[in-house]
Amino acid sequence: MSIHDRLRAHGITLPKAAAPVASYVPVVVDGHTAYVSGQLPFVDGQLVTGKLGDSVTLEQGQQAARACGLMILAQLEAAGLLERVSHMVKLGGFVASTPDFTDQPKVANGASDLMVEVFGDAGKHARSAVGVPVLPLDAAVEVDAIGALKA
């Protein structure tokens, strides 16, 4: 089953790939590896802002991380690489949070679970999930990715 078939089977529609907001490119390919720049969470066209442990609930954070994951897939699609992904290698999850918030891994699960939903076992990956004091544009979450590509 193709990735596009899996997306349809799960009722997933990818958003339009967001343009970079600074001096970088969304995806870089080196050999058989695709590096996807950090993606911000847009839900219903609105950037999810704020901090976990303050104005953003755990559930909203998970939804935001899933939105970042959808944007990662959209960037791969825009680069013509989505069907070439053999497996996801690593996700990096950055969670804007208060000093006492410690559920960053649960937030990042929003993106991780999406990758398994879309790629099956090939979506299982290594990951980091860290709390940070602030993210660009006051985003609540940012996720970047590394994917292995088929030849």
trRosetta pair geometry for C-beta under 8 A, 3 or more apart (Angstrom, degrees):
i j d omega theta_ij theta_ji phi_ij phi_ji
1 5 4.6 -123 -173 89 89 132
1 6 5.6 107 129 -57 118 86
1 9 7.5 -7 -177 -15 144 145
2 5 4.5 103 55 3 77 101
2 6 7.1 -139 98 -4 44 84
2 83 6.1 -21 -160 -123 102 108
3 6 5.5 -52 -150 36 36 113
3 7 6.4 41 150 -23 66 101
3 82 5.4 -144 91 149 151 97
3 83 5.5 -152 24 -97 115 59
3 85 7.0 67 -71 47 149 107
3 118 6.4 34 -154 171 91 97
3 119 7.1 -11 -112 -91 101 70
4 7 5.6 -47 -148 32 34 114
4 8 6.5 33 153 -16 64 104
4 82 7.6 90 -56 113 81 130
4 83 7.1 -25 -18 -78 97 105
5 8 5.8 -55 -151 38 32 110
5 9 6.1 34 152 -23 66 108
6 9 5.5 -52 -143 36 32 114
6 10 6.3 17 160 -6 65 109
6 117 7.9 150 161 140 111 62
6 118 5.6 116 118 -157 127 52
6 119 7.6 126 106 -75 167 27
6 120 7.6 -114 -123 -32 148 92
7 10 6.2 -70 -151 46 26 99
7 12 4.5 -97 -159 73 75 102
7 13 7.6 107 164 -85 112 28
7 14 6.9 -33 -152 -35 147 95
7 73 7.9 149 -95 165 126 147
7 118 6.4 20 -77 -129 75 98
8 11 7.5 33 -176 -74 32 29
8 12 7.7 -89 -56 47 19 69
10 117 5.8 97 -126 164 159 109
10 118 7.2 -99 24 -87 154 62
12 70 7.3 -152 -171 -115 111 105
12 117 7.7 122 -46 124 144 123
12 118 7.0 -66 51 -90 165 101
14 70 6.0 177 -131 -176 63 88
14 73 5.5 -124 -114 107 119 107
14 74 4.4 159 174 -85 112 86
14 77 5.9 96 121 7 170 157
15 18 7.7 15 116 -41 121 85
15 42 6.4 130 -154 79 171 120
15 67 7.9 35 -14 -160 141 81
15 70 5.8 80 4 132 99 115
15 71 6.1 -25 56 -89 121 72
15 74 5.2 -52 67 -71 69 156
16 74 6.7 96 143 -170 11 137
17 26 6.6 50 176 -158 120 173
17 71 7.2 114 -129 -160 56 72
17 74 4.4 -179 -80 139 71 99
17 75 5.0 119 -135 -88 116 52
17 77 7.0 -162 -54 68 116 91
17 78 3.8 -46 -11 -32 157 148
18 21 7.9 -17 150 -38 115 92
18 26 7.7 148 76 -101 69 129
18 39 7.0 134 38 -144 125 90
18 40 7.2 -53 64 46 171 94
18 42 7.1 146 -67 -13 130 138
18 71 6.0 -6 4 -150 111 123
18 74 7.7 77 -3 98 69 134
18 75 7.8 -41 40 -72 72 98
20 23 7.6 109 138 -88 136 5
20 24 5.3 -168 -146 70 142 73
20 25 6.6 -90 -48 -112 144 22
20 26 6.1 -143 -60 -56 94 77
20 37 7.1 25 -107 79 103 161
21 136 6.7 147 84 156 141 142
21 137 7.2 -56 174 -39 171 125
22 136 7.9 -111 -23 -127 126 151
24 37 5.5 125 132 -110 132 150
25 28 6.1 104 80 -62 116 85
25 37 7.0 169 93 -28 42 132
26 36 6.7 -9 162 -150 73 72
26 37 5.3 -112 -142 29 38 113
26 75 4.4 -144 159 -146 125 121
26 78 7.2 22 85 76 152 130
26 79 7.1 -152 91 -52 108 116
27 34 5.8 -13 -166 -170 108 103
27 35 6.9 150 -156 77 54 52
27 36 5.4 -18 -101 -103 82 67
27 37 7.2 -113 -64 0 39 83
27 75 5.4 155 -47 153 110 106
27 76 6.6 128 -97 -91 148 50
27 78 7.8 162 2 76 131 93
27 79 4.4 -62 62 -56 151 156
27 81 6.8 -164 170 16 156 146
28 34 7.4 154 79 -155 40 54
28 35 4.8 -12 60 57 91 105
29 33 7.0 156 -154 83 57 47
29 34 5.2 -26 -98 -99 78 71
29 35 7.7 -174 -81 18 29 73
29 79 7.6 159 -39 164 112 137
29 81 7.1 -174 -79 -94 124 142
29 149 7.0 5 -139 -11 112 154
30 33 5.4 -18 66 64 80 99
30 35 7.1 24 8 -9 103 112
32 86 8.0 3 170 11 113 127
32 148 6.0 22 135 -165 97 74
32 149 4.7 -145 -168 61 66 84
32 150 7.6 -137 -152 86 110 1
32 151 6.4 -44 -102 -79 122 65
33 89 7.3 -15 -135 -5 101 152
33 146 6.3 -11 -172 -171 105 96
33 147 7.2 153 -157 81 57 44
33 148 6.1 -35 -101 -107 67 52
33 149 6.7 -151 -72 6 16 94
34 76 6.5 83 136 -115 157 98
34 79 7.4 147 -143 95 131 150
34 81 5.5 113 -89 166 155 158
34 85 7.2 -73 30 -95 135 89
34 145 8.0 9 106 109 91 95
34 146 7.2 159 83 -157 54 46
34 147 4.6 -10 58 61 103 95
34 148 7.9 -160 19 -76 79 6
34 149 5.6 90 -24 -48 101 114
35 144 7.8 5 -179 171 76 111
35 145 7.7 169 -156 92 39 53
35 146 5.7 -11 -106 -106 65 78
36 39 7.0 -18 147 -31 111 110
36 72 5.0 94 128 -144 158 88
36 75 5.3 123 -143 90 113 139
36 76 6.6 -55 -83 -58 131 87
36 144 5.9 177 92 -164 74 67
36 145 4.3 11 48 56 118 92
36 146 7.4 -155 19 -72 77 32
36 147 7.1 40 -15 -1 110 104
37 75 7.6 -147 42 -155 80 164
37 144 6.1 -68 174 -121 22 107
38 92 7.4 -66 -94 83 93 110
38 94 7.0 -5 -137 19 133 129
38 142 4.4 24 179 167 118 115
38 143 6.7 151 -145 76 69 20
38 144 4.2 -56 -78 -61 61 99
39 68 4.7 143 92 -158 97 75
39 69 7.9 166 74 -51 135 17
39 71 3.8 175 178 99 139 123
39 72 5.3 -143 6 -59 147 70
39 75 6.7 -140 -81 -21 129 134
39 142 6.8 159 69 -157 34 68
39 143 5.8 -27 53 65 87 75
39 144 7.1 140 1 -89 72 50
40 47 6.1 -10 144 -135 125 103
40 68 6.7 -86 171 -102 7 91
40 71 7.2 0 57 45 45 172
40 135 7.6 154 -112 140 98 126
40 136 6.9 -95 -79 79 129 102
40 137 6.7 18 -130 54 158 128
40 139 4.5 -112 -142 -108 106 152
40 141 7.7 137 -148 85 52 60
40 142 5.8 -30 -91 -104 61 83
41 47 6.8 105 82 -155 63 57
41 48 4.3 -28 100 32 119 114
41 63 7.7 103 -170 115 136 66
41 64 3.6 26 -166 -164 174 78
41 65 7.0 -44 -84 -54 130 23
41 67 3.9 89 -150 80 82 122
41 68 5.0 -54 -74 -48 80 83
41 71 7.6 -145 -101 -5 37 132
41 139 6.3 136 29 -163 84 107
41 140 6.4 -43 42 54 135 93
41 141 5.2 51 -24 61 130 99
41 142 7.8 -123 -18 -83 83 42
42 45 6.2 -3 175 -134 109 16
42 46 6.6 150 -154 68 70 24
42 47 5.8 -39 -96 -85 71 52
42 48 7.5 -163 -96 -8 20 80
42 67 5.8 -167 55 173 42 128
42 71 6.9 97 25 -67 98 126
43 46 6.1 -34 68 63 67 81
43 48 5.6 50 7 -53 112 108
43 63 6.1 38 -95 142 145 111
43 64 6.8 -81 -33 -94 121 61
43 67 5.1 -95 -66 -79 79 149
47 137 6.0 -57 172 131 161 130
47 138 8.0 101 127 76 125 80
47 139 6.1 -87 -179 -99 110 83
48 56 7.1 85 167 -120 104 129
48 60 6.7 175 -156 166 130 98
48 63 7.4 156 -87 97 158 93
48 64 4.1 -123 79 -106 157 115
48 67 6.8 131 -3 46 127 151
48 139 6.8 60 78 -154 68 70
48 140 4.8 -59 125 21 97 120
48 141 6.9 6 87 24 122 92
49 137 7.1 -102 -99 131 109 79
49 138 4.3 37 -153 114 113 102
49 139 6.1 -75 -103 -101 63 28
49 140 6.0 160 -152 -38 13 84
50 54 6.5 -143 175 85 99 100
50 55 3.7 -103 -158 80 138 114
50 56 4.4 153 96 -38 115 102
50 96 7.3 165 111 95 34 125
50 138 6.9 39 -48 159 31 102
50 140 5.3 2 63 -84 66 105
51 54 4.3 39 77 33 103 119
51 55 6.2 80 44 31 66 84
51 56 6.1 -170 87 20 22 106
51 96 4.9 -100 -109 130 70 93
51 97 5.6 136 -174 -117 89 25
51 98 5.6 101 142 -44 129 73
51 101 7.6 -174 158 -4 93 151
51 140 6.8 -174 -90 -125 20 79
52 56 5.0 -60 -82 83 52 108
52 57 7.9 9 -133 140 72 7
52 58 7.0 70 -150 -90 110 52
52 61 4.8 32 -93 -81 118 144
52 95 5.5 -15 11 170 139 111
52 96 6.7 137 7 86 81 56
52 97 4.1 -30 63 -104 97 94
52 98 7.1 -126 92 9 56 76
52 101 4.9 138 113 -178 94 161
52 103 7.2 -126 161 67 136 94
52 104 7.6 149 72 -88 156 64
52 107 6.2 -71 -88 -77 158 145
52 131 7.8 -111 62 -122 119 101
52 140 6.5 102 -41 -170 81 101
53 56 7.9 8 20 61 42 78
53 97 5.1 78 8 -166 119 85
53 98 3.5 -121 103 29 131 109
53 100 6.1 157 -161 74 141 76
53 101 3.1 -117 -51 -61 132 119
54 98 5.3 124 -41 -48 98 119
56 60 4.9 -129 -165 91 80 125
56 61 5.4 99 141 -62 116 87
56 64 7.3 -13 -164 -14 137 145
56 96 8.0 82 25 80 144 95
56 140 4.8 113 -84 -131 169 139
57 60 4.6 96 53 8 78 102
57 61 6.9 -137 97 -6 42 87
58 61 5.5 -56 -150 36 31 115
58 62 6.4 32 152 -20 65 103
58 103 5.8 -21 -116 105 116 151
58 106 6.1 -10 -162 114 115 128
58 107 6.8 -121 -150 -77 67 80
59 62 5.7 -50 -148 34 32 111
59 63 6.5 33 152 -17 63 104
60 63 5.6 -52 -148 38 34 113
60 64 6.2 38 149 -22 65 105
60 140 7.3 -32 126 138 101 172
61 64 5.4 -51 -147 35 32 114
61 65 6.4 34 153 -19 65 102
61 95 6.5 39 -161 -140 127 114
61 103 8.0 120 79 101 152 107
61 106 7.9 71 94 103 123 85
61 107 4.0 -56 141 -125 120 108
61 110 7.2 -165 124 -15 60 141
61 140 6.0 -129 -110 148 75 125
61 141 6.1 123 -158 -53 75 125
62 65 5.7 -50 -147 35 33 111
62 66 6.5 36 151 -19 63 102
62 106 6.9 -59 -76 144 108 76
62 107 5.8 -132 -72 -137 58 46
62 109 6.4 -22 -128 73 104 87
62 110 3.7 160 -171 -67 60 115
63 66 5.6 -51 -150 35 33 114
63 67 6.5 38 148 -22 64 103
63 110 6.3 -120 -45 -138 13 143
64 67 5.5 -50 -151 33 34 115
64 68 6.7 39 148 -21 64 99
64 107 7.6 -15 64 -169 101 102
64 110 6.9 84 62 91 49 164
64 139 7.8 154 -176 180 129 87
64 140 5.0 -38 -172 78 174 119
64 141 4.3 135 121 23 116 125
65 68 5.4 -46 -152 31 37 115
65 69 6.6 41 147 -19 64 102
65 93 6.3 7 -130 -134 120 121
65 95 7.9 -27 -74 -89 113 98
65 107 5.4 142 -38 157 136 72
65 108 5.6 -171 -143 -121 150 29
65 109 7.2 88 96 60 151 40
65 110 3.2 121 74 65 105 117
65 111 4.4 -100 162 -25 92 89
65 141 5.0 -97 -74 166 69 161
65 143 6.1 92 -150 -47 74 133
66 69 5.4 -52 -153 35 36 116
66 70 6.5 40 148 -21 66 100
66 110 4.0 -95 -39 170 78 98
66 111 6.2 -162 -88 -73 34 48
66 113 7.4 -37 -95 66 99 99
66 114 5.2 136 -138 -51 79 131
67 70 5.5 -47 -148 32 35 114
67 71 6.6 35 151 -17 63 103
67 110 7.9 -8 8 144 61 129
68 71 5.7 -56 -152 37 33 111
68 72 6.6 41 147 -24 65 99
68 110 7.8 87 36 102 97 111
68 111 5.5 -42 79 -85 102 124
68 141 5.7 -110 -30 116 138 108
68 142 6.5 152 -121 -151 141 27
68 143 3.7 115 134 25 137 111
69 72 5.4 -45 -150 28 36 115
69 73 6.7 35 152 -15 64 101
69 91 7.8 -18 -98 -125 94 142
69 110 6.9 -160 -4 124 125 75
69 111 3.7 165 -58 -136 112 76
69 112 7.9 -131 -87 -23 140 24
69 114 4.0 126 120 69 153 146
69 115 6.3 -119 -152 -46 127 80
69 143 6.2 -15 -62 85 63 156
70 73 5.7 -54 -154 37 35 111
70 74 6.3 38 147 -22 66 106
70 114 6.9 -98 -55 -169 68 155
71 74 5.2 -48 -143 36 37 117
71 75 6.4 42 154 -23 66 99
72 75 5.8 -53 -152 33 30 111
72 76 6.6 29 150 -16 63 104
72 111 7.4 71 6 -154 137 116
72 143 6.5 -68 -45 104 127 107
72 144 7.7 138 -102 -150 117 27
72 145 4.7 74 -152 0 139 140
73 76 5.7 -54 -150 37 34 111
73 77 6.3 37 150 -21 66 106
73 82 6.4 60 -168 -119 74 116
73 114 7.9 -113 -28 145 129 121
73 118 6.6 -121 -99 -144 141 172
74 77 5.5 -52 -147 36 32 115
74 78 6.2 34 154 -21 65 105
75 78 5.7 -51 -144 36 31 112
75 79 6.4 23 155 -11 63 108
76 79 5.9 -63 -149 43 30 106
76 81 4.6 -95 -167 79 79 99
76 82 4.4 113 119 -79 104 71
76 85 6.4 4 -172 -47 150 125
76 147 6.9 18 -103 29 137 157
77 80 7.7 39 178 -71 32 23
77 81 7.6 -103 -67 52 18 63
77 82 4.3 11 -82 -34 66 135
80 84 7.9 44 131 -3 66 123
81 84 4.9 -73 -159 47 60 115
81 85 6.6 77 146 -48 86 83
81 147 7.7 131 142 84 124 135
81 149 6.4 -68 -159 -109 106 122
82 85 6.3 -37 -164 -3 34 111
84 149 4.6 14 139 -154 108 96
84 150 5.0 -134 -162 41 68 88
85 88 6.9 15 180 -64 126 65
85 119 6.8 -79 114 -105 122 129
85 122 7.5 135 130 141 91 125
85 147 4.7 -43 -130 172 107 136
85 148 7.1 97 -159 72 62 52
85 149 6.3 -54 -98 -102 40 60
85 150 7.6 13 69 -8 7 86
86 122 6.5 -123 151 -155 46 131
86 147 7.9 146 42 168 59 87
86 148 4.8 -55 58 104 102 99
86 149 6.3 112 -3 -169 93 11
86 150 4.7 126 -61 -60 103 76
87 119 6.7 128 -127 163 53 142
87 122 3.9 -123 -102 -165 81 82
87 123 7.2 -136 -151 -60 70 24
87 124 7.7 -27 -166 55 112 64
87 125 7.5 167 156 -82 89 85
87 147 7.1 -173 98 -156 36 74
87 148 5.2 13 55 45 76 112
88 91 6.9 9 165 -45 126 93
88 115 4.9 -37 4 -168 162 137
88 119 6.2 162 -13 33 102 163
88 122 7.0 110 7 142 70 67
88 123 5.2 34 15 -145 121 48
88 124 7.4 166 63 64 98 21
88 125 4.2 -61 113 -66 99 130
88 145 6.5 -59 -149 -165 105 114
88 146 7.6 111 -171 82 64 53
88 147 5.2 -47 -112 -105 56 85
88 148 7.8 -162 -96 16 9 77
89 125 5.9 70 111 -139 14 102
89 126 6.7 -17 156 30 60 96
89 146 4.3 -54 67 105 115 99
89 147 6.0 179 4 -108 88 23
89 148 5.5 104 -53 -31 108 88
90 125 5.4 175 -91 172 25 111
90 126 4.5 -26 -102 72 90 91
90 127 6.3 169 -158 -82 67 44
90 128 7.8 25 -178 -1 109 82
90 145 7.1 167 90 -153 54 50
90 146 4.5 21 48 41 90 111
91 108 7.0 154 114 -175 123 111
91 111 5.7 171 -169 117 154 126
91 112 6.2 -149 40 -81 150 78
91 115 7.0 -146 -48 -29 134 150
91 125 5.6 94 -8 99 87 141
91 126 7.9 179 26 90 59 49
91 127 4.7 -3 62 -114 86 97
91 128 7.8 -151 100 36 57 56
91 143 5.8 -12 -172 -170 106 107
91 144 7.2 157 -157 81 55 45
91 145 5.3 -18 -105 -102 70 78
91 146 7.9 -148 -68 23 35 69
92 127 7.2 177 -84 -156 32 62
92 128 5.1 3 -126 56 72 100
92 143 6.7 159 79 -155 54 54
92 144 4.6 0 50 53 107 93
92 145 7.5 -150 19 -69 74 36
93 104 6.8 155 111 170 115 93
93 105 8.0 124 69 -111 144 38
93 107 6.8 161 165 99 136 93
93 108 3.3 -129 -14 -107 175 115
93 111 6.3 179 -90 35 111 134
93 127 6.6 23 -3 -178 104 108
93 128 6.7 -163 34 96 70 56
93 129 4.1 -2 68 -112 119 75
93 130 7.1 155 89 21 67 57
93 141 6.9 -28 -164 -163 88 102
93 142 7.8 152 -157 82 43 49
93 143 5.2 -11 -103 -104 66 89
94 130 6.0 -16 -113 67 62 87
94 132 5.3 1 -172 1 99 130
94 135 6.1 132 120 -96 118 121
94 141 6.8 144 81 -161 60 51
94 142 4.4 -8 59 60 112 93
94 143 7.2 -166 22 -75 73 42
95 101 7.7 -121 127 116 123 129
95 104 4.4 -167 30 -126 142 90
95 107 4.9 93 -104 80 138 154
95 108 7.0 -100 -48 -50 117 86
95 129 6.7 28 -12 -178 118 85
95 130 7.0 -178 26 91 82 37
95 131 5.3 -44 77 -104 95 59
95 132 6.9 144 68 21 41 77
95 140 7.3 -6 -153 156 65 68
95 141 5.6 -10 -107 -107 64 81
96 131 7.8 84 -144 -161 11 67
96 132 5.9 -48 -95 77 55 83
96 133 7.1 7 -144 136 77 18
96 134 5.9 38 -128 -122 116 27
96 135 4.8 -108 -56 -3 115 102
96 138 7.5 111 -163 -170 177 48
96 139 6.7 149 -12 96 132 56
96 140 5.4 -117 46 -145 108 37
96 141 7.1 -120 12 -63 81 39
97 101 3.8 -115 180 70 120 135
97 104 6.6 -114 -10 -76 154 94
97 131 4.3 -69 50 -142 121 109
97 132 7.4 92 24 45 76 41
98 101 4.8 102 54 -14 77 104
101 104 7.4 101 126 -50 96 77
101 131 6.3 155 84 -118 96 140
102 131 7.7 -70 -106 -37 39 143
103 106 4.2 -30 177 33 99 120
103 107 6.2 109 120 -25 83 88
104 107 5.5 -53 -150 34 37 114
104 108 6.3 34 155 -17 69 106
104 129 4.3 162 134 144 98 100
104 130 6.1 6 170 -153 161 3
104 131 5.0 -126 -66 -55 133 81
105 108 5.7 -55 -144 39 34 110
105 109 6.7 53 151 -38 62 94
105 129 4.6 144 -88 66 53 151
106 109 5.5 -35 -158 8 36 121
107 110 6.4 -36 174 3 46 111
107 129 6.9 152 64 -165 89 125
107 141 6.3 -160 160 -100 121 128
108 111 5.9 -51 -170 38 60 103
108 112 6.0 55 137 -18 81 110
108 127 6.3 147 147 168 139 135
108 129 3.8 -117 -12 -105 148 123
108 141 8.0 173 -86 -151 59 123
108 143 7.2 136 -134 -101 83 113
109 112 5.1 -60 -135 47 41 112
109 113 5.4 43 165 -24 76 105
110 113 6.5 -49 -139 33 17 106
110 114 6.9 21 153 -19 53 108
110 141 7.9 16 58 169 135 173
111 114 5.7 -56 -154 33 33 115
111 115 6.7 35 152 -22 66 102
111 143 4.7 151 -85 -125 166 167
112 115 5.9 -53 -155 29 34 111
112 116 6.9 26 152 -11 65 103
112 125 7.0 -139 -130 49 88 101
112 127 6.1 -36 -88 -73 123 159
113 116 5.9 -56 -153 39 36 108
113 117 6.2 43 148 -25 67 106
114 117 5.3 -54 -148 35 33 117
114 118 6.2 20 159 -11 68 109
114 123 7.9 -134 106 -174 46 142
115 118 6.0 -61 -144 43 28 103
115 119 5.7 -18 173 22 68 114
115 123 3.6 168 141 -172 77 107
115 124 7.6 161 111 -61 112 22
115 125 6.3 -20 118 -2 158 122
116 119 6.8 -69 -119 59 23 79
116 120 6.8 18 -170 -157 58 11
116 121 7.6 26 -140 -90 85 24
116 123 4.1 -170 -84 89 36 125
116 124 6.1 48 -94 -65 101 66
117 123 7.2 -65 31 75 40 174
118 123 6.0 121 64 -87 75 141
119 122 4.2 -102 159 84 109 90
119 123 3.2 141 59 -57 106 92
120 123 6.2 133 55 3 27 101
121 124 5.8 -28 -168 0 53 114
132 135 6.2 95 86 -63 128 82
134 138 7.0 -48 -156 -108 92 54
135 138 7.0 85 68 -160 73 11
135 139 4.3 -70 101 64 124 89
135 140 7.3 -59 37 35 134 4
135 141 7.4 105 -3 -137 170 1
135 142 5.1 177 -153 -20 138 118
136 139 6.0 17 73 7 63 113
136 142 7.2 73 31 -76 93 142
139 142 5.8 85 102 -58 138 90
